[in-house]
Amino acid sequence: MSVDDSGAGEPAPRHPPRTAPDAARATSGAERPDDPAADPATDEAGAEEDGAPPSPTDPGAGHDRNAAAERAAAVEDDPIALKLEQLILGAERRYTPFQAARSAGVSMELASRFWRAMGFADIGQAKALTEADVLALRRLAGLVEAGLLSEPMAVQVARSTGQTTARLADWQIDSFLEGLTEPQEPGMTRTEIAYPLVELLLPELEEFIVYVWRRQLAAATGRVVQAQDDAEMVNRRLAVGFADLVGFTRLTRRLEEEELGELVEAFETTAADLVAAHGGRLIKTLGDEVLYAADDAGVAAEIGLRLIETMSHDETMPALRVGLAFGSVTTRMGDVFGTTVNLASRLTSIAPKDAVLVDGALADELSRTGDAPRSEAEAAAAEKEGESVKYRFALQPMWQRAVRGLGVVEPWLLTRRP
């Protein structure tokens, strides 16, 4: 996907597309000098002499590279598959990896790091890359040269983008397009049906993806600028929650694959909708488990109880258990790490069926914000003194328990107050 950086919120024109060399010159702000080394017709036999890396000595790496090269060649031998690839990429195959790196003005080593970070296998010296690949390399390298990104950060950008879009692309092909191409037209293959569908959908999906990305970027930026200090941007205090389906392993042995897939999809969809609707952020889904976070402990508690209440009313769903913890969290590439996350996971594993367990820090935070009394005696005392406090949640101390790697913890059972 290519986005015109010059159009601040406006979608880039679809037709006619700007050629990759023109886009590269527009991005760099200057005409690149003609360089015979950038000619894709360069003799590949001289690649090693000009600085291309030698063949890997690791037999396993060589096998993977040969397999990837064979797959790349297989696409070239299939006219329809090649047409689909050219339609999606918007350009024809012209370069080997070495030629692409040289044309982009980057070292083969850095080009390989970017390529692997995006999630693509080594393809040896197969001629499988396009002008778009050259432009992408040039853009990433240009950000490093301009000092806007360090080299490790540029690799991280490539990796996070690759991981996120790989999952999206797999879902779209496995579910979306597969559904659209069933049933097949008589005498036509799925590939032949897919081409006109992709041709129609591609520009619309591209614009929608850019729109959602901009929306998510705006929301994430807003959270960062509201942080109290620089340290809080990286090590933030968040409420972290895990929701886990009980007995999922047994279900995998009892249900058919299609039934299991439908159950997991229903669980993930319901959880994602509830988390988003109540102001949380879905961090990731793990089939039978979801991880979410919220800036506010009350929001995280509300989501946890809503998940239990919603799933318990669905007879097709197994029981659910939720664990919540509050504290400092390190965020990296859209994921969360640290002791708080580990504690939430441990609380989930010991939670009763259809129940929410929270740690002491989250219980303290709910008490501090007035969302829950620390005890029913406290609530009764407040009422006796005439205080009109409307608590949303109730907290009940549970048994102390030794948790592996975290010592002894005292969970609290979270429920709604009548």
C-alpha positions as CSV (number, residue, x, y, z in Angstrom):
1,M,0.0,0.0,0.0
2,S,1.3,3.4,-0.9
3,V,0.2,6.6,0.6
4,D,0.9,10.0,-0.8
5,D,2.5,11.9,2.1
6,S,1.7,15.3,0.6
7,G,-2.0,15.0,1.0
8,A,-2.6,15.6,4.7
9,G,-6.0,14.0,5.2
10,E,-7.0,13.6,1.5
11,P,-6.9,10.2,-0.2
12,A,-4.3,10.0,-2.9
13,P,-5.8,10.0,-6.5
14,R,-6.3,6.5,-7.8
15,H,-5.8,7.0,-11.5
16,P,-3.4,7.5,-13.1
17,P,-0.9,6.2,-10.4
18,R,2.3,8.1,-9.9
19,T,5.3,6.0,-11.0
20,A,7.6,4.8,-8.3
21,P,10.7,6.8,-9.6
22,D,8.6,10.0,-9.7
23,A,7.3,9.3,-6.2
24,A,10.8,8.7,-5.0
25,R,12.0,12.0,-6.4
26,A,9.0,13.8,-4.8
27,T,9.8,12.2,-1.5
28,S,13.5,13.1,-1.5
29,G,12.9,16.6,-2.9
30,A,15.7,16.2,-5.4
31,E,16.4,14.4,-8.7
32,R,18.6,11.3,-8.1
33,P,21.6,11.2,-10.4
34,D,21.5,8.6,-13.1
35,D,23.3,5.5,-11.9
36,P,24.0,2.6,-14.2
37,A,24.2,0.4,-11.1
38,A,20.5,1.0,-10.6
39,D,19.7,-0.7,-13.9
40,P,17.7,-3.9,-13.2
41,A,19.4,-5.4,-16.3
42,T,22.7,-5.5,-14.4
43,D,24.4,-8.8,-14.7
44,E,23.5,-10.8,-11.6
45,A,26.7,-12.8,-11.8
46,G,28.7,-9.9,-10.6
47,A,26.5,-9.4,-7.5
48,E,29.1,-10.9,-5.0
49,E,31.9,-8.8,-6.6
50,D,30.0,-5.6,-6.0
51,G,29.2,-6.3,-2.4
52,A,26.3,-8.7,-2.3
53,P,26.4,-11.0,0.6
54,P,27.7,-14.5,-0.1
55,S,25.4,-17.5,0.1
56,P,24.5,-18.4,3.7
57,T,26.7,-21.2,5.2
58,D,23.9,-22.4,7.5
59,P,22.2,-25.3,5.7
60,G,18.8,-24.5,7.3
61,A,19.0,-20.9,6.1
62,G,19.9,-22.1,2.6
63,H,16.9,-24.5,2.6
64,D,14.5,-21.7,3.6
65,R,15.9,-19.4,1.0
66,N,15.6,-22.0,-1.7
67,A,12.0,-22.7,-0.7
68,A,11.2,-19.0,-0.8
69,A,12.9,-18.6,-4.2
70,E,10.9,-21.6,-5.5
71,R,7.7,-20.1,-4.4
72,A,8.6,-16.8,-6.1
73,A,9.4,-18.7,-9.3
74,A,6.1,-20.6,-9.0
75,V,4.1,-17.4,-9.1
76,E,6.0,-16.3,-12.2
77,D,5.1,-19.5,-13.9
78,D,1.4,-19.0,-13.1
79,P,0.0,-16.3,-15.4
80,I,-3.1,-15.6,-13.3
81,A,-1.2,-15.5,-10.0
82,L,1.3,-13.2,-11.6
83,K,-1.5,-10.9,-12.8
84,L,-3.0,-10.8,-9.3
85,E,0.3,-10.0,-7.8
86,Q,0.9,-7.1,-10.3
87,L,-2.6,-5.8,-9.7
88,I,-2.1,-5.7,-5.9
89,L,1.5,-4.4,-6.0
90,G,0.8,-2.0,-8.8
91,A,4.1,-2.8,-10.6
92,E,5.9,-5.6,-12.4
93,R,8.8,-7.7,-11.1
94,R,12.0,-6.0,-12.2
95,Y,14.7,-6.5,-9.5
96,T,16.6,-9.1,-7.5
97,P,17.1,-8.2,-3.9
98,F,20.6,-7.0,-4.6
99,Q,19.5,-4.8,-7.5
100,A,16.7,-3.4,-5.4
101,A,19.1,-2.5,-2.6
102,R,21.6,-0.9,-5.0
103,S,18.9,1.0,-6.8
104,A,17.6,2.3,-3.4
105,G,21.1,3.3,-2.4
106,V,21.2,1.1,0.7
107,S,23.5,-1.7,1.7
108,M,22.3,-5.2,1.1
109,E,22.7,-5.9,4.8
110,L,20.3,-3.1,5.8
111,A,17.9,-4.0,2.9
112,S,17.8,-7.6,4.2
113,R,17.1,-6.4,7.8
114,F,14.2,-4.3,6.6
115,W,12.8,-7.1,4.4
116,R,13.0,-9.7,7.2
117,A,11.5,-7.3,9.7
118,M,8.5,-6.8,7.5
119,G,8.0,-10.6,7.7
120,F,9.2,-11.7,4.3
121,A,11.5,-14.7,3.6
122,D,14.9,-14.5,1.9
123,I,14.4,-15.2,-1.8
124,G,18.1,-15.5,-2.9
125,Q,18.6,-13.6,-6.1
126,A,15.2,-14.3,-7.6
127,K,13.9,-11.4,-9.7
128,A,10.7,-10.8,-7.6
129,L,10.9,-7.2,-6.4
130,T,9.3,-4.1,-7.9
131,E,9.7,-0.3,-8.0
132,A,7.5,-0.1,-4.9
133,D,10.0,-2.2,-3.0
134,V,12.8,0.1,-4.0
135,L,10.8,3.1,-3.0
136,A,10.0,1.6,0.4
137,L,13.7,0.9,1.0
138,R,14.6,4.4,0.0
139,R,12.0,5.9,2.3
140,L,13.0,4.0,5.3
141,A,16.7,4.7,4.7
142,G,15.9,8.3,4.1
143,L,14.2,8.6,7.5
144,V,17.4,7.3,9.0
145,E,19.7,9.5,7.0
146,A,17.6,12.6,7.9
147,G,17.9,11.7,11.6
148,L,14.2,11.3,12.1
149,L,14.6,7.6,13.0
150,S,17.5,5.6,14.3
151,E,18.3,2.5,12.3
152,P,17.0,0.2,15.1
153,M,13.8,2.2,15.3
154,A,13.4,2.0,11.5
155,V,13.7,-1.7,11.7
156,Q,11.1,-1.7,14.5
157,V,8.8,0.3,12.4
158,A,9.1,-2.2,9.6
159,R,8.6,-5.1,12.0
160,S,5.5,-3.7,13.7
161,T,3.9,-2.7,10.4
162,G,4.7,-6.1,8.9
163,Q,3.2,-8.1,11.8
164,T,0.0,-6.0,12.0
165,T,-0.7,-6.0,8.2
166,A,0.3,-9.7,7.8
167,R,-2.5,-10.7,10.1
168,L,-4.9,-8.4,8.4
169,A,-4.0,-9.7,5.0
170,D,-4.4,-13.3,6.1
171,W,-7.8,-12.6,7.5
172,Q,-9.0,-10.8,4.4
173,I,-7.9,-13.6,2.1
174,D,-8.9,-16.5,4.3
175,S,-12.3,-15.2,5.2
176,F,-13.4,-12.2,3.1
177,L,-12.3,-13.2,-0.4
178,E,-12.9,-16.9,0.2
179,G,-16.5,-16.1,1.1
180,L,-17.0,-13.8,-2.0
181,T,-15.7,-16.4,-4.4
182,E,-18.1,-19.2,-3.2
183,P,-19.8,-20.8,-5.0
184,Q,-17.5,-20.9,-8.0
185,E,-18.8,-20.0,-11.4
186,P,-19.0,-23.0,-13.7
187,G,-15.7,-23.5,-15.6
188,M,-13.9,-20.8,-13.6
189,T,-11.3,-21.2,-10.9
190,R,-11.3,-19.2,-7.7
191,T,-8.2,-17.3,-8.9
192,E,-10.0,-16.2,-12.0
193,I,-13.0,-15.0,-10.0
194,A,-10.7,-13.3,-7.5
195,Y,-9.1,-11.0,-10.0
196,P,-12.1,-8.8,-10.8
197,L,-13.1,-8.8,-7.1
198,V,-9.6,-7.6,-6.0
199,E,-9.6,-5.0,-8.8
200,L,-12.9,-3.5,-7.4
201,L,-12.1,-3.9,-3.7
202,L,-8.4,-2.9,-3.6
203,P,-8.8,0.9,-3.9
204,E,-11.7,1.0,-1.4
205,L,-10.0,-1.2,1.2
206,E,-6.8,0.8,0.8
207,E,-8.5,4.1,1.6
208,F,-10.4,2.5,4.5
209,I,-7.2,1.1,6.0
210,V,-5.5,4.4,5.8
211,Y,-8.5,6.1,7.4
212,V,-8.6,3.6,10.3
213,W,-4.8,3.9,10.8
214,R,-5.0,7.7,10.9
215,R,-7.9,7.5,13.5
216,Q,-5.9,5.0,15.6
217,L,-2.8,7.2,15.3
218,A,-4.7,10.3,16.4
219,A,-6.0,8.4,19.5
220,A,-2.6,7.0,20.4
221,T,-1.0,10.5,20.0
222,G,-3.7,12.0,22.3
223,R,-2.9,9.5,25.0
224,V,0.9,10.2,24.7
225,V,0.6,14.0,24.9
226,Q,-1.7,13.7,27.9
227,A,1.0,11.9,29.8
228,Q,2.4,13.7,32.8
229,D,6.1,13.3,31.9
230,D,8.4,11.6,29.5
231,A,8.8,8.5,31.7
232,E,5.0,8.0,31.8
233,M,5.0,7.8,28.0
234,V,6.9,4.5,28.2
235,N,6.3,3.2,31.7
236,R,2.7,4.0,32.3
237,R,0.3,3.1,35.0
238,L,-2.5,1.1,33.4
239,A,-5.2,-1.4,34.4
240,V,-4.5,-4.6,32.5
241,G,-7.0,-7.4,32.1
242,F,-7.0,-11.0,30.8
243,A,-10.2,-12.8,29.9
244,D,-9.9,-16.6,29.4
245,L,-12.3,-19.3,28.3
246,V,-12.4,-22.1,30.8
247,G,-11.8,-25.7,29.5
248,F,-10.8,-24.6,26.0
249,T,-8.3,-27.4,25.6
250,R,-11.1,-30.0,26.2
251,L,-13.3,-28.2,23.6
252,T,-10.6,-28.5,21.0
253,R,-10.8,-32.3,21.3
254,R,-14.6,-32.3,21.2
255,L,-15.6,-29.8,18.5
256,E,-15.1,-30.0,14.8
257,E,-12.5,-27.5,13.4
258,E,-15.2,-25.3,11.8
259,E,-17.2,-25.2,15.1
260,L,-14.1,-24.3,17.0
261,G,-13.3,-21.6,14.6
262,E,-16.8,-20.1,14.9
263,L,-16.6,-20.2,18.7
264,V,-13.3,-18.4,18.8
265,E,-14.4,-15.8,16.3
266,A,-17.6,-15.1,18.3
267,F,-15.6,-14.8,21.5
268,E,-13.0,-12.5,20.0
269,T,-15.6,-10.3,18.2
270,T,-17.8,-10.0,21.4
271,A,-14.7,-9.2,23.5
272,A,-13.3,-6.7,21.1
273,D,-16.7,-4.9,20.8
274,L,-17.1,-4.7,24.6
275,V,-13.6,-3.5,25.2
276,A,-13.9,-0.7,22.6
277,A,-17.4,0.4,23.5
278,H,-16.5,1.0,27.2
279,G,-13.2,2.9,26.6
280,G,-10.6,0.1,26.8
281,R,-8.0,-1.0,24.2
282,L,-7.7,-4.5,22.9
283,I,-4.0,-5.4,23.0
284,K,-4.2,-8.8,21.4
285,T,-6.3,-12.0,21.1
286,L,-4.9,-15.5,21.7
287,G,-7.7,-17.7,20.6
288,D,-9.2,-18.6,24.0
289,E,-7.8,-15.5,25.7
290,V,-7.9,-11.7,25.2
291,L,-5.7,-9.1,26.7
292,Y,-6.9,-5.5,27.1
293,A,-5.8,-2.4,28.9
294,A,-7.4,0.8,30.2
295,D,-6.1,4.1,31.6
296,D,-8.8,4.0,34.3
297,A,-9.3,1.2,36.8
298,G,-13.1,1.7,36.8
299,V,-13.2,1.2,33.1
300,A,-11.2,-2.0,33.2
301,A,-13.4,-3.3,36.0
302,E,-16.6,-2.5,34.1
303,I,-15.2,-4.3,31.0
304,G,-14.3,-7.3,33.0
305,L,-17.8,-7.6,34.5
306,R,-19.5,-6.9,31.2
307,L,-17.5,-9.7,29.6
308,I,-18.6,-12.2,32.3
309,E,-22.3,-11.0,32.1
310,T,-22.4,-11.2,28.3
311,M,-20.7,-14.6,27.9
312,S,-22.7,-16.2,30.6
313,H,-25.9,-15.4,28.7
314,D,-24.6,-17.2,25.6
315,E,-25.3,-20.9,25.9
316,T,-22.8,-21.7,23.2
317,M,-19.9,-20.2,25.2
318,P,-17.9,-22.0,27.9
319,A,-17.4,-20.3,31.3
320,L,-15.1,-17.2,31.4
321,R,-12.7,-15.9,34.0
322,V,-11.1,-12.5,34.2
323,G,-8.0,-11.3,36.0
324,L,-7.2,-7.6,36.5
325,A,-4.1,-5.8,37.8
326,F,-3.1,-2.1,38.1
327,G,0.4,-0.6,38.0
328,S,3.4,0.4,35.8
329,V,3.4,-1.2,32.4
330,T,6.0,-1.0,29.6
331,T,4.5,-0.6,26.1
332,R,6.4,-1.8,23.0
333,M,5.0,-2.2,19.5
334,G,1.4,-2.1,20.6
335,D,2.0,-4.8,23.3
336,V,2.3,-4.4,27.1
337,F,4.9,-6.0,29.3
338,G,5.9,-6.1,33.0
339,T,5.0,-7.4,36.4
340,T,1.5,-5.9,36.2
341,V,0.8,-7.9,33.1
342,N,2.2,-11.1,34.6
343,L,0.1,-10.6,37.7
344,A,-3.1,-10.1,35.7
345,S,-2.4,-13.4,33.8
346,R,-1.8,-15.3,37.1
347,L,-5.0,-13.9,38.6
348,T,-6.9,-15.1,35.6
349,S,-5.5,-18.7,36.0
350,I,-6.7,-18.9,39.6
351,A,-10.0,-17.0,39.2
352,P,-13.3,-19.0,39.7
353,K,-15.6,-19.6,36.7
354,D,-17.6,-16.6,35.6
355,A,-15.7,-14.4,38.1
356,V,-13.3,-11.4,38.1
357,L,-10.3,-11.3,40.4
358,V,-8.3,-8.1,40.9
359,D,-5.1,-7.3,42.7
360,G,-4.7,-5.1,45.7
361,A,-3.4,-2.2,43.7
362,L,-6.6,-2.1,41.5
363,A,-8.8,-2.5,44.6
364,D,-7.0,0.5,46.1
365,E,-7.5,2.5,43.0
366,L,-11.2,1.7,42.8
367,S,-11.5,2.7,46.5
368,R,-9.6,5.9,45.9
369,T,-11.8,7.0,43.0
370,G,-15.0,6.2,44.8
371,D,-16.0,3.3,42.5
372,A,-16.0,0.7,45.3
373,P,-15.8,0.7,49.1
374,R,-12.8,-1.1,50.6
375,S,-15.3,-3.2,52.7
376,E,-19.0,-3.4,53.3
377,A,-18.3,-2.0,56.8
378,E,-16.9,1.1,55.2
379,A,-20.0,1.4,52.9
380,A,-22.3,1.1,55.9
381,A,-20.3,3.7,57.9
382,A,-20.6,6.1,55.0
383,E,-24.4,5.6,54.8
384,K,-24.7,6.0,58.5
385,E,-23.0,9.4,58.4
386,G,-25.4,10.5,55.6
387,E,-22.9,10.4,52.8
388,S,-24.6,9.9,49.5
389,V,-22.0,7.7,47.9
390,K,-23.1,5.6,45.0
391,Y,-20.6,2.8,44.6
392,R,-20.6,0.8,41.4
393,F,-18.6,-2.2,42.5
394,A,-18.1,-4.4,45.6
395,L,-14.8,-5.9,46.7
396,Q,-14.4,-9.1,48.7
397,P,-11.0,-10.2,50.0
398,M,-10.1,-13.8,49.0
399,W,-7.5,-16.3,50.3
400,Q,-3.9,-15.4,50.1
401,R,-2.0,-17.4,47.6
402,A,1.6,-17.9,46.5
403,V,2.0,-17.1,42.8
404,R,5.0,-18.4,40.9
405,G,7.5,-15.6,40.3
406,L,5.4,-13.0,42.1
407,G,5.3,-14.2,45.8
408,V,2.2,-14.1,47.9
409,V,-0.7,-12.1,46.6
410,E,-4.2,-11.5,48.1
411,P,-6.8,-11.3,45.3
412,W,-10.1,-9.5,45.6
413,L,-13.3,-10.8,44.1
414,L,-15.0,-8.0,42.1
415,T,-18.8,-7.9,41.8
416,R,-21.5,-5.3,41.1
417,R,-23.2,-3.7,44.0
418,P,-27.0,-4.1,43.9
